Amino acid sequence: MKVFVFYRSITTFDYMKIIECPRDAMQGMEEFVPTPKKVEYINHLLKVSFDTVDFGSFVSTKAIPQMRDTAEVLAGLDFDQSDSKLLAIVANARGAQEAVKFEQINYLGFPFSISETFQQRNTKKSIVEALNTLEEIQQLCVKHSMELVCYISMGFGNPYGDPFTAEVVSKFTEIIHTLDIRIISLADTIGLAEPQLISKLFKELIPAYPDVEFGAHFHSNPNTAIEKVSAAYDSGCRRFDGAIRGFGGCPMAKDELVGNIATEAMVSYFDGRSLDLGINRDAFNAAISASTSIFG
């Protein structure tokens, strides 16, 4: 769902996108959520008309056992009352080869870390190996008429002492761009992002790559969540990931309060800026209520 917002000079993209991420919200839960419950909840989300629903992943079931039923969940989804698109996360070419079999999926997402340590922990690859995988997945996406979303994880810093500057982010953005990837989302994996750095990155990257759609995938303490969203929005970002009630996030944050940005908080913020998000408010409220069946 494209919502037109008129502004000048910051970016060539003139829409607002909210990406709802039940996959990110559920993937770290220890108790397996039964497939019918996942299907029921995601069907609620589809009725809201978010631009995209990040619904599942084709990754190692040993690493992320919660997502082992992604194909079964997909089979149960109802698109009759929805124009939302679907995104699935993959971590290697094998997962991508599985995902491209499903025509209902519009986007594949790949977590590319600019922290060598986190890339090894997350995908058991070096940065160089991950770039080779990224190129292979991009070729699969082109072949199967899908689009690749590259997440730059640890995009605002890392806790490992790996090199990080805004210039590092710019360097890898340039490399990703050479692969003809046109959606790049900066991911605040462990909640480090400060508004000043958020503004700096988006204000530098968006004009430098006018053919790229830049997004923000923030993890945050609820108290600082909206200042991050505001910094990104004011700097030209028009694509935001969230999860209803702020569940999920990165276990390595070691802070139970650091999770995804709560979608309802973002919606309230954008309402305050008089933006028409084009979502079905009744369905949105129903989805918030339905979330209790998953998250309690």
Steps between C-alpha positions, in 0.01 A plus 500: 500500500663825386406810695606822333674757716628821342839636607803635323866433430564220750404201288338401175266253673163651589322247716482365853547129563446313823643149504339284768739233632329212681796280399739718697257517789459122525833353395666522841212348697599178674155340496396401149197690374267249332465547127122571510561782750766652278267478200212659689715788626669574168162493326392774742809699399431455130159665542666816634655576160853562620721546198686179582480221760831337596331170573766227523844373410667219313799449727652219704232341718771428755590866521141635490264212588204738531501553124512134394139517380533803272385309190198362687412847630519639147258234375240620751512871425196675355561787260137561407477812719859616469732681263800456729815344360695222671864495604699198618848503652773274364857459625656299217447394141336174601231685692450734207464207262222369723329837533489580128275197446212697654343753267312666787828642634596840359820574689792308643692664781867432571669609825840634396711609796777756476633353826723203419429348841123521465504373142681188620258455791190564296572312175834323565654699214767764467399835355663404169311168492178680588547737208544204267181348641320831460594509132378143451167574668459815292540293184232259625266789574543647153440162341179445697362856484554566869678792660781478752501710816847531649506575872823664616507353849712663768441804280534743790784337691588172667605379846795292379756769426478437126576812292199729466456848355247663273759455226493122554123502444546710186769267364282192532197684365702573188595132467139387545389755243738354241304173530188684373329464838259789534352455848743545788382511861730626774456275803565612856554142614560560870348842559813716476378761253498862610292762318808692386652195331165398353462844344857502371470163326165557333581858397821381336380175344159596360624780272809297402286208374176644360406165344512319835212469744653531847323357802540498876480188714549626854523309824453723798401559856141632478606825665729592210315333214315796355799734506673248272200481267478879495869541417469256209177651368631856516807384307296356213437138598157380391525127573469381861494152651304433816322233700172535684560558873876516442576132537814340364843654463845359537585260785855637498369833621493349850219736590144374507376853435679521164263369236346600169338840468133456593295550185222670691750756633619574147143530373422746779811702415416513129140590582643795692675607180165481316614220270239276344651153539225329305452224755171349610464629857237248605716214372803656672321508835382142447860394427620665821235306693589179316867538597414384852444149364867491398680719749270490801 
